[in-house]
């Protein structure tokens, strides 16, 4: 094995597939950025591409590219770790390859139809073939079915591999979480005339994905990532993972109620949703404590600095974006003013970035290191400025956008809702206030900045480790005598 | 947990086993509560259910008001005397079909990626929850005509309030257009716990007398 050269051929089957998934994910990430920029520019110049690529098309591609690339990132991460974790080769490699190509061809067709057909007549055919018209899950029904079939195939690969090999705390949580994640998607696959009924089940998919099952999934990835990059003790990360699952599902499942304040659902959701969703930041605090504790305990001696940096960014980003920004508007007394304003947009941007972009990028860095023949990626990395600048620019860009949108949201909820009386007149008064317009300019500027960061990130992922002559740093060694959690280790004996 | 005499005892609250059980129990319990609440909520939000939160589709045959409720401390939809949409009294099934066509059209034209419905969607264009009652239509007599005219040619009839944001022409058929208006009228009669805040509807005739 030569350090710094592409070692694709020596990867495991699952890892090769993971590289495919990661590659598509990054292409879609760039697409998400570009369509986000188009939509952001339309706020400033509504005549831009009017009648050609209208705001609704750009915005749909922006958010759908995101959902899909994150799924690709998760699936890639799972394929990357499954054989390592189970200790056996991937079960059903042919099915796995077929699933990748079917999924990717389906996504391509859906995007082409979004861009060139855009919409259709008001009948069921449009929902089946073109666009379902429901935010985040716009994919037409044929694609829904395709996604379910692919998810079943992937589930077969993952569960089959663990069944053939060894189970661990991480894999147990992962497999059960995948069952829930795939099952929940079914809740979004039907049509009803009744809008409250529609939105009730729609939130089962959206909320119970991003605020429950996706969070637990990244908890699994985080646990595995800390073991790999820091050599963290398995018993510690597994215990933390269980704590996170208990707290996450304990708050997040009924936290679903914060989407049921204003959609025609009964008033008890105001109390249930307000209370439990207010608890949702707690597991995110636990994740920060856990990540920082482990990193600190190992004195930040990591074999992959970019991956560890993005893991830490995930811990804080998740807490800040999902936790703090979510909490700010989760109580019904506040949400009455902020629901459906740029507050939600601000929260959405930071939460998806902090919680999910970061950890997928971390996993890709883990993969890239292996792809480069387990080359050195710790201190003094050649061209190390790239990953640092990419990290800095993407975070600065995202924080700038988030704060700009939050200012727009404050202004909107104040002018439109609190004093304007929520009419269309009031809506437009809010949209034309100088502070709102300025905020939209700042959002645009920081969006461009973030795009530079993403381009730099992609360049770095292709170039990092090229020509590196040193082998990967050996980590752990503090107290990793205990691998499976079967034998007791005296607390503090190794650190002391 | 301590297996050797030399080992310090691992506290129960720090043990993997305790937290695994905890995770399973908490997840199961919360899921059970959610399922139970869901069964109840689904009966409440059935269109035309006794709870009155989500109206029957034939509500489009009536005038819909929005009045402050002292007890609940926010405004709620009030169903008034007959005021048939497009001058036609529809049966429950006819009304359902019309509203259904409207909802299919709103989904097929991807309205939700500019507008919000019940506050959910995108923030480029105004919320449609109370579109039927918006004071921007002027008065009851002009509303149907203006809505029809606007949806028929939103570019020529654009009112951008200084934002420059126009609605692209959705090229609605006559039937789709009527369906969309029926859907918006029905939507305005959903009890949304006072959302959006402080909304006052356009002037309308009396809400009492001849109501359901």
Interface residues (C-beta under 8 A of the other chain):
Chain A: X39 X42 X43 X45 X46 X47 X50 X51 X54 X55 X56 X57 X59 X60 X118 X119 X120 X121 X122 X123 X124 X126 X127 X130 X131 X132 X133 X134 X135 X138 X169 X173 X191 X193 X194 X195 X196 X197 X198 X199 X200 X202 X235 X238 X239 X242 X243 X245 X246 X249 X250 X253 X254 X256 X259 X260 X261 X262 X263 X264 X265 X266 X267 X268 X269 X270 X272 X332 X336 X337 X339 X340 X341 X342 X344 X345 X412 X417 X418 X420 X421 X422 X423 X424 X425 X427 X428 X429 X431 X432 X485 X487 X488 X490 X491
Chain B: X1 X2 X3 X4 X6 X7 X8 X10 X14 X15 X16 X19 X20 X22 X23 X26 X27 X30 X31 X33 X34 X37 X38 X40 X41 X42 X44 X45 X46 X47 X51 X53 X54 X57 X96 X99 X100 X101 X102 X103 X104 X105 X106 X107 X108 X109 X110 X111 X112 X113 X114 X116 X117 X118 X119 X120 X121 X122 X123 X124 X126 X127 X130 X131 X134 X135 X136 X160 X161 X162 X163 X164 X165 X166 X168 X169 X170 X172 X173 X176 X179 X187 X190 X191 X192 X193 X194 X195 X196 X197 X198 X199 X200
